[in-house]
Amino acid sequence: MRPATHPIRRLAYGVFLLALPFILSNCASHQSPAVRALTPAELSTLQALHDYMPHPEKVHAPEQIPDERLEILGNMALENRNFQSSLVSYLQVLKDHPQRYDLHYKVGVIFLMTGKLEAAQKELALVLVHRPKMLKAHEALGVVFLEEKQYTQAIDEFQYVLTQAPERAQTHHLLGVAYLESGRPERAVYELRKATILAPRHLSSFITLALAYMKQKDYPRATATLKQAQALAPDNKKVNRLLGQALASQKKYPQALAAFMKAGDEAEAYNNIGVYYFMDGQYAEAARCFQHALEVRPVFYQEAKRNLQRALEKLQETRQNGT
């Protein structure tokens, strides 16, 4: 028995998707650009590339193309998230110009975005040997460490960036995620609150901040934060699902059900709210919710049926015990 999947388990992968707009911007700029979430189409493209990435040694760029033209082609491909073509072009340029550390950085980012973490770490480390103050390289390396669950190293990289650029909202967000994933929600709250102040329309920071509050079981603050997120994206399913969880954890069941209804279909909403009634020992109400979920959608997933059976068993036990 469980409500909808808790999104905290997907933070590690989502975080380097979040970093993509920064990665694609000019490498020489150290100013913090605006942040945005990826579109469903971009996420699908990234997932497809994550599943398959040919080894660069097996791919050959067209011959007789000047390096300047190859770099332009690589930049265009990278802007369009065509990582394979971009990688081919950059590697060809690097054969003739191995000291182009701006291109080594982009190659490292491509490896990062396609899940080649060891290769990404090597490229980014090479860049930082020669450009130790390149903030984007430190940030990207921090994301590599975050993906590898090396939280201490990730935190060190993000903290270094913030000593040089304390108003960098993206890095505050990433540092908050690193703290949350490493089991320090109180530190995560501090960083994520900064991120929401610096980037007040950045939805992911509000969602992650709410998760940090929920980790602390501070459901009133989680609810307030999620309502801010809801104002930015009223129909966002993740926001409404988390809002339902936060409200249900405070036993505000009617409001929670309304939020769950916005997060999914009616059957799923009733199953989710039934779980919270069950955990609260309200077995009759839980059974009614599970039954309603099955009536709304008879072919509903088997979980609702199992939940109903468990609720009825518990209800019978309590009646037999006279409680």
C-alpha positions as CSV (number, residue, x, y, z in Angstrom):
1,M,0.0,0.0,0.0
2,R,1.4,3.3,-1.0
3,P,0.4,6.7,-2.4
4,A,1.9,8.0,-5.6
5,T,5.6,7.6,-6.0
6,H,7.6,10.0,-3.9
7,P,9.6,12.3,-6.3
8,I,12.6,12.6,-4.0
9,R,13.9,9.3,-5.4
10,R,14.1,11.0,-8.9
11,L,15.9,14.1,-7.8
12,A,19.4,12.9,-8.7
13,Y,18.5,12.4,-12.4
14,G,16.3,15.4,-12.6
15,V,19.0,17.7,-11.3
16,F,21.3,17.5,-14.3
17,L,18.4,17.9,-16.6
18,L,17.7,21.1,-14.7
19,A,21.2,22.3,-15.4
20,L,20.9,22.0,-19.2
21,P,20.0,25.7,-19.9
22,F,23.1,26.8,-18.0
23,I,25.3,24.3,-19.8
24,L,24.2,25.4,-23.2
25,S,25.0,29.0,-22.6
26,N,28.3,30.8,-23.4
27,C,31.1,29.1,-21.5
28,A,33.0,32.3,-20.9
29,S,30.1,33.9,-19.0
30,H,30.0,33.6,-15.2
31,Q,26.7,35.4,-14.7
32,S,23.7,33.3,-13.6
33,P,21.2,33.0,-16.5
34,A,17.5,32.5,-16.1
35,V,16.5,29.0,-15.2
36,R,13.7,26.9,-16.7
37,A,12.3,23.4,-16.7
38,L,12.7,21.1,-19.7
39,T,9.8,20.4,-21.9
40,P,8.4,16.8,-22.2
41,A,10.0,16.6,-25.7
42,E,13.4,17.6,-24.4
43,L,13.1,15.0,-21.6
44,S,12.2,12.3,-24.1
45,T,15.2,13.3,-26.2
46,L,17.6,13.2,-23.2
47,Q,16.2,9.8,-22.2
48,A,16.8,8.3,-25.6
49,L,20.3,9.6,-25.7
50,H,20.9,8.3,-22.2
51,D,20.0,4.8,-23.4
52,Y,22.5,4.8,-26.3
53,M,25.7,6.7,-26.7
54,P,28.3,5.4,-29.2
55,H,31.9,5.5,-28.2
56,P,33.6,8.5,-29.8
57,E,36.4,6.4,-31.2
58,K,33.9,4.5,-33.3
59,V,32.4,7.6,-34.9
60,H,34.2,9.5,-37.6
61,A,33.5,13.1,-38.6
62,P,33.3,14.1,-42.2
63,E,36.7,14.8,-43.7
64,Q,37.9,18.1,-45.3
65,I,35.7,20.2,-43.0
66,P,37.6,23.2,-41.5
67,D,37.9,23.3,-37.7
68,E,36.0,26.5,-37.5
69,R,33.1,25.1,-39.4
70,L,33.2,21.9,-37.3
71,E,32.9,23.9,-34.2
72,I,29.9,25.8,-35.6
73,L,28.2,22.5,-36.5
74,G,29.0,21.2,-33.0
75,N,27.4,24.3,-31.4
76,M,24.3,24.0,-33.5
77,A,24.0,20.3,-32.7
78,L,24.4,21.0,-29.0
79,E,21.8,23.8,-29.0
80,N,19.4,21.3,-30.6
81,R,20.3,18.6,-28.0
82,N,21.8,16.4,-30.8
83,F,24.6,15.3,-28.5
84,Q,26.0,12.6,-30.8
85,S,26.7,14.9,-33.7
86,S,28.0,17.6,-31.4
87,L,30.4,15.2,-29.8
88,V,31.8,14.1,-33.1
89,S,32.4,17.7,-34.2
90,Y,34.1,18.7,-31.0
91,L,36.4,15.7,-30.8
92,Q,37.5,16.3,-34.4
93,V,38.4,19.9,-33.5
94,L,40.3,18.7,-30.4
95,K,42.5,16.5,-32.4
96,D,44.1,19.6,-33.9
97,H,43.6,21.8,-30.9
98,P,43.9,19.8,-27.7
99,Q,44.3,22.9,-25.6
100,R,40.7,24.1,-26.4
101,Y,39.5,23.6,-22.8
102,D,36.3,25.4,-23.6
103,L,35.5,22.4,-25.9
104,H,36.8,19.9,-23.4
105,Y,34.2,21.4,-21.0
106,K,31.4,20.9,-23.6
107,V,32.5,17.4,-24.2
108,G,32.4,16.7,-20.5
109,V,28.9,18.1,-20.3
110,I,27.8,15.9,-23.2
111,F,29.1,12.9,-21.4
112,L,27.3,14.0,-18.2
113,M,24.0,14.5,-20.1
114,T,24.3,11.1,-21.6
115,G,25.1,9.3,-18.4
116,K,28.8,8.7,-19.1
117,L,29.8,9.9,-15.7
118,E,33.4,8.5,-15.5
119,A,34.2,10.1,-18.9
120,A,32.5,13.4,-17.8
121,Q,34.5,13.5,-14.6
122,K,37.8,13.0,-16.5
123,E,37.0,15.8,-19.0
124,L,35.9,18.3,-16.4
125,A,38.9,17.5,-14.1
126,L,41.1,18.2,-17.1
127,V,39.4,21.5,-17.7
128,L,39.8,22.6,-14.0
129,V,43.5,21.8,-14.0
130,H,44.0,24.4,-16.7
131,R,41.0,26.7,-15.8
132,P,40.6,26.3,-12.0
133,K,38.2,29.3,-11.7
134,M,35.8,28.2,-14.4
135,L,32.6,28.1,-12.3
136,K,30.5,26.2,-14.8
137,A,33.0,23.4,-14.8
138,H,33.0,23.2,-11.0
139,E,29.2,23.2,-11.1
140,A,29.1,20.4,-13.8
141,L,31.6,18.4,-11.8
142,G,29.4,18.8,-8.8
143,V,26.5,17.4,-10.7
144,V,28.6,14.4,-11.7
145,F,29.4,13.7,-8.1
146,L,25.8,14.2,-7.2
147,E,24.8,11.6,-9.7
148,E,27.4,9.2,-8.3
149,K,26.1,9.8,-4.8
150,Q,29.4,11.3,-3.7
151,Y,27.7,14.0,-1.8
152,T,30.7,15.4,0.1
153,Q,32.5,16.1,-3.1
154,A,29.4,17.5,-4.8
155,I,28.8,19.8,-1.8
156,D,32.4,21.0,-2.0
157,E,32.1,21.9,-5.7
158,F,28.8,23.8,-5.2
159,Q,30.1,25.6,-2.2
160,Y,33.2,26.8,-4.1
161,V,31.0,28.2,-6.9
162,L,28.9,30.1,-4.3
163,T,32.0,31.6,-2.7
164,Q,32.7,33.2,-6.1
165,A,29.1,33.8,-7.2
166,P,26.8,33.9,-4.1
167,E,23.8,35.1,-6.1
168,R,23.8,32.0,-8.4
169,A,20.3,30.5,-7.9
170,Q,21.0,27.4,-9.9
171,T,23.9,26.5,-7.6
172,H,21.9,27.1,-4.4
173,H,19.3,24.7,-5.9
174,L,21.9,22.0,-6.6
175,L,23.5,22.4,-3.2
176,G,20.1,22.1,-1.6
177,V,19.5,18.9,-3.5
178,A,22.9,17.5,-2.4
179,Y,22.1,18.3,1.2
180,L,18.6,16.7,0.9
181,E,19.9,13.6,-0.8
182,S,22.7,13.2,1.9
183,G,20.1,13.3,4.7
184,R,20.5,16.9,5.9
185,P,17.1,18.5,5.1
186,E,17.7,21.4,7.5
187,R,20.7,22.5,5.4
188,A,18.7,21.8,2.2
189,V,15.9,24.2,3.4
190,Y,18.4,27.0,3.9
191,E,19.9,26.7,0.4
192,L,16.6,26.1,-1.3
193,R,14.9,29.1,0.3
194,K,17.8,31.2,-1.1
195,A,17.2,29.6,-4.5
196,T,13.5,30.6,-4.4
197,I,14.3,34.1,-3.4
198,L,16.8,34.5,-6.2
199,A,14.7,32.8,-8.8
200,P,11.1,33.3,-7.6
201,R,9.6,31.6,-10.7
202,H,11.8,28.6,-10.7
203,L,9.2,25.8,-10.0
204,S,11.7,23.0,-9.3
205,S,13.2,24.9,-6.3
206,F,9.8,25.3,-4.7
207,I,9.1,21.6,-5.2
208,T,12.4,20.5,-3.8
209,L,12.0,22.9,-0.8
210,A,8.6,21.4,-0.1
211,L,10.2,17.9,-0.2
212,A,12.8,19.1,2.4
213,Y,10.1,20.4,4.7
214,M,8.2,17.1,4.3
215,K,11.4,15.2,5.2
216,Q,11.3,17.2,8.4
217,K,7.6,16.4,8.8
218,D,7.0,20.2,8.7
219,Y,3.8,19.8,6.7
220,P,2.4,23.3,7.3
221,R,5.5,24.9,5.7
222,A,5.5,22.2,3.0
223,T,1.8,23.1,2.2
224,A,2.6,26.8,2.0
225,T,5.5,26.2,-0.3
226,L,3.5,23.9,-2.5
227,K,0.7,26.6,-2.8
228,Q,3.4,29.0,-4.0
229,A,4.4,26.4,-6.6
230,Q,0.7,25.8,-7.5
231,A,0.4,29.6,-8.2
232,L,3.3,29.2,-10.7
233,A,1.9,26.0,-12.3
234,P,-1.7,25.3,-11.3
235,D,-2.0,22.1,-13.3
236,N,1.3,20.6,-12.5
237,K,0.6,17.0,-11.4
238,K,3.7,16.7,-9.2
239,V,2.9,19.8,-7.3
240,N,-0.7,18.8,-6.8
241,R,0.2,15.2,-5.8
242,L,2.7,16.5,-3.2
243,L,0.2,19.1,-2.0
244,G,-2.3,16.2,-1.5
245,Q,0.3,14.3,0.6
246,A,1.1,17.3,2.7
247,L,-2.6,18.1,3.4
248,A,-3.4,14.4,4.1
249,S,-0.5,14.2,6.5
250,Q,-2.3,17.0,8.5
251,K,-5.6,15.0,8.3
252,K,-7.1,17.7,6.0
253,Y,-8.7,15.0,3.9
254,P,-11.2,16.9,1.8
255,Q,-8.6,19.4,0.7
256,A,-6.1,16.6,0.1
257,L,-8.6,14.8,-2.0
258,A,-9.2,17.9,-4.1
259,A,-5.4,18.2,-4.7
260,F,-5.1,14.5,-5.6
261,M,-7.9,15.0,-8.1
262,K,-5.8,17.6,-9.9
263,A,-2.8,15.3,-9.8
264,G,-4.4,12.4,-11.6
265,D,-7.7,10.7,-12.4
266,E,-10.5,10.2,-9.9
267,A,-9.7,6.5,-9.2
268,E,-6.1,7.3,-8.3
269,A,-7.1,10.2,-6.2
270,Y,-9.5,8.1,-4.1
271,N,-7.0,5.3,-3.7
272,N,-4.4,7.8,-2.5
273,I,-6.6,9.4,0.0
274,G,-7.7,6.0,1.2
275,V,-4.1,5.1,2.0
276,Y,-4.0,8.1,4.5
277,Y,-7.3,7.1,6.0
278,F,-5.9,3.6,6.5
279,M,-2.7,4.9,8.1
280,D,-4.9,7.0,10.4
281,G,-6.8,3.9,11.5
282,Q,-10.1,5.1,9.8
283,Y,-10.6,1.7,8.1
284,A,-14.3,2.2,7.2
285,E,-13.5,5.5,5.5
286,A,-10.5,3.9,3.8
287,A,-12.5,1.0,2.5
288,R,-15.1,3.4,1.1
289,C,-12.4,5.2,-0.8
290,F,-10.8,2.1,-2.2
291,Q,-14.2,0.8,-3.2
292,H,-15.0,4.0,-4.9
293,A,-11.7,3.9,-6.8
294,L,-12.7,0.4,-8.1
295,E,-16.2,1.5,-9.0
296,V,-14.9,4.5,-11.0
297,R,-12.4,2.4,-12.9
298,P,-13.1,-1.4,-12.5
299,V,-9.9,-2.2,-14.3
300,F,-8.0,-0.1,-11.8
301,Y,-4.6,-1.4,-10.8
302,Q,-4.6,-4.3,-8.4
303,E,-3.2,-2.2,-5.6
304,A,-6.6,-0.6,-5.0
305,K,-8.2,-4.1,-4.7
306,R,-5.5,-5.2,-2.3
307,N,-5.9,-2.0,-0.3
308,L,-9.7,-2.6,0.0
309,Q,-9.1,-6.2,1.2
310,R,-6.7,-5.0,3.9
311,A,-9.0,-2.2,5.0
312,L,-11.9,-4.6,5.3
313,E,-9.8,-7.1,7.3
314,K,-8.7,-4.3,9.7
315,L,-12.3,-3.1,10.0
316,Q,-13.4,-6.6,11.0
317,E,-10.6,-6.9,13.5
318,T,-11.5,-3.6,15.2
319,R,-15.2,-4.6,15.4
320,Q,-14.3,-8.0,16.9
321,N,-12.1,-6.3,19.5
322,G,-14.8,-3.8,20.2
323,T,-12.6,-0.8,19.4
